[in-house]
Amino acid sequence: MADLFSHASSCSLTPELLSSQPERWLAQKEENSSTPLYASALIGQERALLALSQSMRSRSSYGHAYLALPAGIVVSDVLQETAQLQQWPVRNQCDWVYLANPDDPHAPLCISLPLGSAEPAITGLWELLNQPIGNRKGIADELRKLYPSTPFSHYLELIENKAFEDLPGNELANIIVTHKQEAPGYVFCDRVTADRLFGDIRLQSVEGTVSAELHLIRPGAILKANGGTLVIDAAELLQDPKLWRQLKHALRQKRFEWPQPGEGQTAVFYEPEPVPLDLKVILTGPSYLFNQLDELDPDFSNFFPYIADFTASVNIEKITPSAYLSYLSYVQNKTGHRDLEQSGLHALLRYASSLCEHQYELCLDTVRLMQLLEEADAVANDEHSSMITAQHIHEVEKRQRFRGSRIAEMSWQNILEQQIQIDTSGTTIGQINGLTVVTMAGAEFGEPSRITATVHYGDGDIIDIERKSELSGSIHTKGVMILTAYLANLFAQRDPMPLSATLVFEQSYHEVDGDSASLAELCCLLSALGEQPIRQSIAVTGAIDQFGNVQAVGGINEKISGYFKICERRGLDGSHGVIVPLSNRLNLHLPQNIIKAVENGLFNVYAVKHVTEAVELLMGVECGDPGSITEQTLFGRIRQRLKDFHDDERPRHRSLFSRWFGTSD
């Protein structure tokens, strides 16, 4: 028994291993570093930035990019900083003007002009038309010199002998797009409709006559971005599949053609000259949308071969502390919160790491960090503190858990009132507390689930009642089949097992899925087979393979926290704890109250690599050799029980001759 206590001690995790340790990481920072701290939203995004850079080098119809952004990243900030950092190119950008066509009133001419010159050029053109025809040559030559543009020069030739009255309608021009020198080289279309993306041509009714004129031509984002970069929200774009098809056509043809104005009976013929396109398109949206587009449209990967996949977290071993502090400086610029004290910085880093559920990862979810810091700043303000401390951060975390735990509290209350039976003390044969994560009404929390197993004479089958009642998901069914294979490998390599078992999640009325309970189910079955009681004060989570190795599972922190809540309210006495996969150790980010309980010896977190380690912790007995028959080990007891069943079974299967004459075979 002393060896088992030693084994339990070796499996127990120390408080330092239950959360990230940002102090050690920050200690790498040089005390007298002269590198200035700058605010940046692009920390850890080198891979994505490389994809965007390569896309920008291509101006073909098949070199556009998809910007995959996880939740919490502010798109506008990413675009602004990336465009400045990479100096997104602006090529052949110019002003675009529609001019009255003297030969066809329904087909205005599209004219390009040097950047920012549309308004003075049209003013000069107006002055030209108001001059006598014989006095125009000098003015026309001056206009050609001031505004060098082949289409504009051709238009001057076209109207050299015409007066304003010779032009159709009452308008000379409509400036569609004009640029300022300091304007960014991209346009972000985050609310996508047909008119916002492509523009439109409105109609007017004058004395009962419906018509379109120059001033009714309105440009969209695709023309405003012409010569530069157009960024489109992909989810918004795909709300109307026609817009996606129209965009592909424009990119393929490298020109924009106006749709006919009006619909149905009000449609009129008005066809402005198409606009040549030279622009880069970046679609932005979640990663899953990129995969869906790639599957649904064979053309998608041709048009958008570059995916700039932004990460939601950054590995602290791959960046310097100053890099992440630059990111936090960017967050502070957005929130305007007061400075962080050193303890507050450590607490914030632990929070950022907990959002990733990995002790060596730091979160880049800007929105979540802004929300935390804004609330922490308010707490600091209420306490008249000039800086945000660790206590302020912990107080906000406590409030967040409290606000989101209403449904969890109802579930835990049912357990505390014994409406749902969960034992957290004593020992029982064939009963164990598994750990599950419940997602309900936007809340996610952990809670224990009682798993029981019974054994009876049979042919070695394990009957999963959840599956029989159609309450088992496919992954859970797979987990039960794997543990069945493990038991068969141990005890049925030569002879069939004469025992069958039933397995069930008690008081479970919804579908059970996932394989994270397979370790608990296996321990429960081994307890029933060996008639060895299980400690009810320890809950278990973990998946297994066919050889009994314990594998990582998800939701580890929620599961531990949920079980701790139950034990804490019933009274911690040092016997309570959880068994988790050793491979989940780096995913641990437990709240301060659990870490404090572990530090005080009131709660334990055990990490195991193999099912035998879990068995020895839960049952206080060695597993031993599955081939040996002995009462000193669990496997030996199971082997003895199987032998006894085999011996009892033989008389029932004696030959007809022996049963008639009372002889043995």
CORNORVEN-V445702 format. One record per residue. N is the residue number from 1. PHI is phi in whole degrees, -180 to 180 (999 if undefined). OMEGA is omega in whole degrees, -180 to 180 (999 if undefined). Layout:
BEGIN
n & phi & omega
N & PHI & OMEGA
N & PHI & OMEGA
END
This chain:
BEGIN
n & phi & omega
1 & 999 & 178
2 & -63 & 178
3 & -64 & -180
4 & -68 & 176
5 & -63 & 178
6 & -64 & 179
7 & -65 & 179
8 & -62 & 179
9 & -65 & -179
10 & -71 & 179
11 & -84 & -176
12 & -74 & -179
13 & -86 & 178
14 & -77 & -179
15 & -56 & -178
16 & -65 & -177
17 & -92 & -175
18 & -95 & 178
19 & -158 & 178
20 & -72 & -179
21 & -125 & -176
22 & -66 & -180
23 & -59 & -180
24 & -66 & -179
25 & -69 & -179
26 & -67 & 180
27 & -65 & 178
28 & -72 & -176
29 & -69 & 179
30 & -71 & -176
31 & -63 & -174
32 & -111 & -179
33 & -68 & -180
34 & -96 & -179
35 & -70 & -179
36 & -69 & 179
37 & -88 & 180
38 & -118 & -179
39 & -87 & -178
40 & -147 & 176
41 & -97 & -170
42 & -111 & -179
43 & -65 & 177
44 & 78 & -175
45 & -109 & -175
46 & -59 & -179
47 & -62 & -180
48 & -67 & -180
49 & -65 & 177
50 & -64 & 179
51 & -62 & 179
52 & -65 & 180
53 & -62 & 179
54 & -67 & 178
55 & -64 & -178
56 & -66 & 180
57 & -74 & -179
58 & -100 & 177
59 & -114 & 179
60 & -77 & 179
61 & -74 & -173
62 & -126 & -180
63 & -138 & -178
64 & -88 & -172
65 & -129 & 173
66 & -115 & -179
67 & -97 & -178
68 & -90 & -176
69 & -115 & 175
70 & -72 & 180
71 & -62 & 175
72 & 98 & 178
73 & -90 & -177
74 & -83 & -172
75 & -61 & -175
76 & -62 & 179
77 & -68 & 179
78 & -63 & -180
79 & -64 & -177
80 & -63 & -178
81 & -70 & -180
82 & -65 & 180
83 & -62 & 178
84 & -71 & -178
85 & -65 & -176
86 & -93 & -178
87 & 50 & -179
88 & -50 & -172
89 & -70 & 172
90 & -120 & -175
91 & -122 & 176
92 & 56 & 179
93 & -78 & -177
94 & -152 & 173
95 & -86 & -180
96 & -120 & -176
97 & -135 & 170
98 & -103 & -179
99 & -117 & 179
100 & -61 & -179
101 & -92 & -178
102 & -66 & -178
103 & -95 & -177
104 & -151 & -177
105 & -67 & -177
106 & -99 & -178
107 & -135 & 178
108 & -57 & -177
109 & -94 & -180
110 & -92 & -176
111 & -124 & 174
112 & -99 & -180
113 & -134 & 179
114 & -55 & -175
115 & -53 & 176
116 & 77 & -174
117 & -108 & -173
118 & -61 & -175
119 & -65 & 178
120 & -67 & 179
121 & -66 & 179
122 & -67 & 176
123 & -62 & 178
124 & -64 & 179
125 & -66 & 178
126 & -64 & 179
127 & -64 & 178
128 & -62 & -178
129 & -67 & 179
130 & -87 & 176
131 & -94 & 173
132 & -58 & -176
133 & -57 & -178
134 & -71 & -177
135 & -102 & -171
136 & -91 & -170
137 & -58 & -179
138 & -64 & 179
139 & -66 & -180
140 & -63 & 179
141 & -63 & 179
142 & -66 & 178
143 & -65 & 178
144 & -63 & -179
145 & -72 & -178
146 & -73 & -175
147 & -127 & -177
148 & -66 & -180
149 & -161 & -179
150 & -60 & 178
151 & -61 & 180
152 & -68 & 178
153 & -64 & 178
154 & -64 & 180
155 & -68 & 176
156 & -61 & 177
157 & -67 & -176
158 & -66 & -175
159 & -109 & -174
160 & -61 & -179
161 & -113 & -177
162 & -119 & 175
163 & -96 & -179
164 & -62 & -180
165 & -67 & 180
166 & -79 & -180
167 & -85 & -178
168 & -71 & 177
169 & 74 & -178
170 & -113 & -175
171 & -129 & 177
172 & -97 & -171
173 & -153 & 171
174 & -136 & 178
175 & -77 & -177
176 & -80 & -178
177 & -138 & 171
178 & -136 & -173
179 & -122 & 170
180 & -104 & -175
181 & -61 & -175
182 & -90 & -178
183 & -69 & 177
184 & -64 & -177
185 & -87 & 179
186 & -141 & 175
187 & -125 & -179
188 & -105 & 178
189 & -102 & -176
190 & -95 & 174
191 & -122 & -167
192 & -98 & 168
193 & -135 & -178
194 & -60 & -177
195 & -75 & 180
196 & -73 & -179
197 & -87 & -174
198 & -106 & -174
199 & 82 & 179
200 & -159 & 175
201 & -122 & -179
202 & -81 & 179
203 & -115 & 175
204 & -132 & 178
205 & -119 & 179
206 & -121 & 180
207 & 53 & 176
208 & 84 & 179
209 & -101 & 180
210 & -91 & -178
211 & -154 & 175
212 & -123 & 179
213 & -136 & -175
214 & -56 & -174
215 & -69 & 180
216 & -91 & 176
217 & -84 & -179
218 & -120 & -178
219 & -78 & 173
220 & -110 & -176
221 & -63 & -177
222 & -65 & 177
223 & -82 & 178
224 & -66 & -180
225 & -92 & -175
226 & -55 & -176
227 & 95 & 179
228 & -127 & -176
229 & -126 & 176
230 & -111 & 178
231 & -107 & -175
232 & -126 & 173
233 & -70 & -173
234 & -66 & -179
235 & -63 & 177
236 & -67 & -179
237 & -61 & -174
238 & -81 & 173
239 & -63 & 178
240 & -128 & -178
241 & -57 & 179
242 & -64 & 180
243 & -67 & 178
244 & -63 & 179
245 & -65 & 180
246 & -66 & 179
247 & -66 & 178
248 & -59 & -180
249 & -63 & -179
250 & -65 & -180
251 & -68 & -179
252 & -68 & -177
253 & -84 & -177
254 & 58 & 174
255 & -159 & -179
256 & -111 & 179
257 & -109 & -179
258 & -73 & 173
259 & -72 & 178
260 & -65 & -178
261 & -70 & 176
262 & 84 & 180
263 & -135 & 174
264 & 59 & -174
265 & -71 & -177
266 & -94 & -178
267 & -66 & 176
268 & -131 & 178
269 & -84 & 176
270 & -155 & -170
271 & -130 & 176
272 & -62 & -180
273 & -61 & 179
274 & -59 & -180
275 & -104 & 175
276 & -64 & -179
277 & -112 & 172
278 & -146 & -176
279 & -149 & 174
280 & -102 & 180
281 & -113 & 174
282 & -122 & 172
283 & -89 & 178
284 & -126 & -178
285 & 175 & 180
286 & -73 & -178
287 & -63 & -176
288 & -63 & 180
289 & -70 & 175
290 & -60 & -180
291 & -64 & 179
292 & -65 & 179
293 & -63 & -180
294 & -64 & -179
295 & -79 & -172
296 & -85 & -176
297 & -125 & 180
298 & -61 & -180
299 & -78 & -170
300 & -61 & -178
301 & -67 & 176
302 & -72 & -179
303 & -79 & -174
304 & -125 & -178
305 & -78 & -176
306 & -105 & 174
307 & -112 & 176
308 & -95 & -172
309 & -90 & 179
310 & -74 & -180
311 & -90 & 180
312 & -90 & -179
313 & -152 & -180
314 & -136 & 179
315 & -80 & -175
316 & -68 & 179
317 & -80 & -178
318 & -106 & 178
319 & -133 & 175
320 & -88 & 177
321 & -56 & -178
322 & -63 & 179
323 & -65 & -180
324 & -71 & 176
325 & -65 & 174
326 & -65 & 177
327 & -65 & 178
328 & -65 & 175
329 & -65 & 176
330 & -63 & 178
331 & -63 & 180
332 & -64 & 178
333 & -61 & -179
334 & -80 & -176
335 & -93 & -176
336 & 71 & -178
337 & -73 & 178
338 & -69 & -175
339 & -65 & 179
340 & -94 & 169
341 & -69 & -177
342 & -57 & 179
343 & -65 & 177
344 & -66 & 177
345 & -64 & 178
346 & -61 & 180
347 & -65 & 178
348 & -65 & 179
349 & -65 & 177
350 & -65 & 177
351 & -64 & 179
352 & -62 & 178
353 & -73 & -179
354 & -65 & 178
355 & -65 & 179
356 & -90 & -174
357 & 55 & 175
358 & -154 & -173
359 & -72 & 179
360 & -112 & 178
361 & -120 & 175
362 & -122 & -173
363 & -76 & 175
364 & -116 & 178
365 & -80 & -174
366 & -59 & -176
367 & -65 & 180
368 & -62 & 180
369 & -67 & 177
370 & -61 & -179
371 & -62 & 179
372 & -64 & -175
373 & -70 & 177
374 & -64 & 179
375 & -72 & 178
376 & -65 & 178
377 & -65 & 178
378 & -67 & 178
379 & -64 & 179
380 & -62 & 179
381 & -65 & 178
382 & -62 & -179
383 & -94 & 178
384 & 57 & 179
385 & -98 & -179
386 & -79 & -179
387 & -137 & 177
388 & -88 & -178
389 & -106 & 178
390 & -62 & 179
391 & -61 & 179
392 & -66 & 178
393 & -63 & -179
394 & -64 & 179
395 & -64 & 178
396 & -66 & 178
397 & -60 & 179
398 & -62 & 179
399 & -66 & 179
400 & -61 & 179
401 & -65 & -179
402 & -66 & -178
403 & -64 & -176
404 & -97 & -172
405 & -111 & -178
406 & -61 & -179
407 & -68 & 178
408 & -62 & 180
409 & -62 & 178
410 & -64 & 180
411 & -66 & 180
412 & -65 & 180
413 & -64 & 177
414 & -61 & 178
415 & -72 & -178
416 & -65 & 178
417 & -87 & 178
418 & 66 & 171
419 & -69 & 169
420 & -114 & -173
421 & -80 & 173
422 & -135 & 178
423 & -89 & 178
424 & -121 & 176
425 & -151 & 179
426 & 79 & 180
427 & -132 & -179
428 & -147 & 175
429 & -81 & 175
430 & 70 & 177
431 & -144 & -177
432 & -150 & 175
433 & -97 & 172
434 & -87 & -179
435 & -119 & -178
436 & -129 & 173
437 & -113 & -179
438 & -109 & 175
439 & -115 & -175
440 & -151 & 176
441 & 53 & 178
442 & 83 & 179
443 & -99 & 178
444 & -129 & -178
445 & -150 & 179
446 & -101 & 176
447 & -155 & 177
448 & -77 & 178
449 & -134 & -177
450 & -78 & 179
451 & -114 & 179
452 & -127 & 178
453 & -140 & 174
454 & -126 & -177
455 & -123 & 179
456 & -149 & 179
457 & -63 & -179
458 & -177 & -175
459 & -113 & 175
460 & 95 & -180
461 & -75 & 170
462 & -110 & -176
463 & -90 & 177
464 & -90 & -177
465 & -63 & 177
466 & -60 & -179
467 & -71 & -180
468 & -63 & -179
469 & -92 & 179
470 & 60 & 175
471 & -113 & -178
472 & -115 & 174
473 & -77 & -175
474 & -65 & -179
475 & -71 & 176
476 & -64 & 178
477 & -60 & 177
478 & -61 & 179
479 & -61 & 178
480 & -65 & 178
481 & -66 & 179
482 & -67 & 180
483 & -68 & 174
484 & -63 & 178
485 & -64 & 179
486 & -64 & 179
487 & -65 & 178
488 & -64 & 179
489 & -66 & -180
490 & -80 & -166
491 & -121 & -177
492 & -132 & 179
493 & -73 & -177
494 & -110 & -179
495 & -119 & 177
496 & -68 & 178
497 & -79 & 180
498 & -84 & -179
499 & -113 & 171
500 & -118 & -177
501 & -140 & 172
502 & -117 & -175
503 & -134 & -178
504 & -154 & 167
505 & -88 & -178
506 & -72 & 177
507 & 55 & 175
508 & -111 & -173
509 & -123 & 177
510 & -134 & -176
511 & -64 & 176
512 & -104 & 179
513 & -140 & -177
514 & 95 & -178
515 & -107 & -175
516 & -72 & 178
517 & -97 & -174
518 & -67 & 176
519 & -65 & 179
520 & -63 & 180
521 & -64 & 180
522 & -67 & 178
523 & -61 & 179
524 & -64 & 178
525 & -65 & 179
526 & -64 & 176
527 & -63 & 180
528 & -68 & -180
529 & -67 & -178
530 & -95 & -179
531 & 51 & -179
532 & -113 & -177
533 & -70 & -180
534 & -108 & 174
535 & -67 & -178
536 & -83 & -179
537 & -82 & -180
538 & -115 & 177
539 & -100 & -169
540 & -133 & 168
541 & -143 & -180
542 & 151 & 174
543 & -100 & 180
544 & -132 & 170
545 & -107 & -175
546 & -69 & -180
547 & -105 & 177
548 & 87 & 177
549 & -72 & -178
550 & -90 & -175
551 & -116 & -175
552 & -65 & 178
553 & -134 & 180
554 & -95 & 177
555 & 64 & -172
556 & -64 & -177
557 & -71 & 178
558 & -64 & -179
559 & -65 & -180
560 & -64 & -178
561 & -63 & 180
562 & -65 & 179
563 & -70 & 179
564 & -60 & 180
565 & -57 & -179
566 & -65 & -178
567 & -65 & -179
568 & -63 & -177
569 & -76 & 175
570 & -86 & 179
571 & 110 & 179
572 & -77 & 180
573 & -131 & 179
574 & 94 & 180
575 & -90 & -174
576 & -82 & 178
577 & 178 & 179
578 & -134 & 173
579 & -110 & -179
580 & -129 & 176
581 & -65 & 177
582 & -60 & -180
583 & -68 & 176
584 & -93 & -173
585 & -58 & -178
586 & -73 & 179
587 & -91 & -175
588 & -78 & 174
589 & -144 & -173
590 & -88 & 178
591 & -61 & -176
592 & -62 & -178
593 & -68 & 177
594 & -73 & 178
595 & -60 & 179
596 & -64 & 179
597 & -65 & 176
598 & -64 & -180
599 & -63 & -179
600 & -89 & 178
601 & 77 & -179
602 & -94 & -177
603 & -148 & -177
604 & -132 & 172
605 & -120 & -179
606 & -102 & 178
607 & -117 & -175
608 & -125 & 178
609 & -105 & -175
610 & -139 & -178
611 & -60 & -180
612 & -64 & 177
613 & -66 & 178
614 & -65 & 180
615 & -61 & -178
616 & -66 & 176
617 & -70 & -174
618 & -80 & -171
619 & -113 & 177
620 & 66 & 179
621 & -141 & 178
622 & -72 & 178
623 & -75 & 178
624 & 76 & -178
625 & -90 & -179
626 & -67 & 180
627 & -93 & -177
628 & -99 & 177
629 & -104 & -179
630 & -160 & 177
631 & -86 & -174
632 & -86 & -179
633 & -127 & -179
634 & -66 & -179
635 & -64 & 177
636 & -64 & 178
637 & -66 & 179
638 & -63 & 179
639 & -63 & 178
640 & -64 & -179
641 & -65 & 178
642 & -64 & 178
643 & -65 & 179
644 & -62 & 178
645 & -66 & 177
646 & -62 & -180
647 & -66 & 179
648 & -70 & -175
649 & -79 & -173
650 & -62 & -180
651 & -60 & -179
652 & -71 & -176
653 & -115 & 176
654 & -69 & -178
655 & -69 & 179
656 & -58 & -179
657 & -63 & -177
658 & -69 & 179
659 & -69 & 179
660 & -69 & -171
661 & -107 & 175
662 & 72 & 179
663 & -101 & 176
664 & -96 & -178
665 & -74 & 999
END
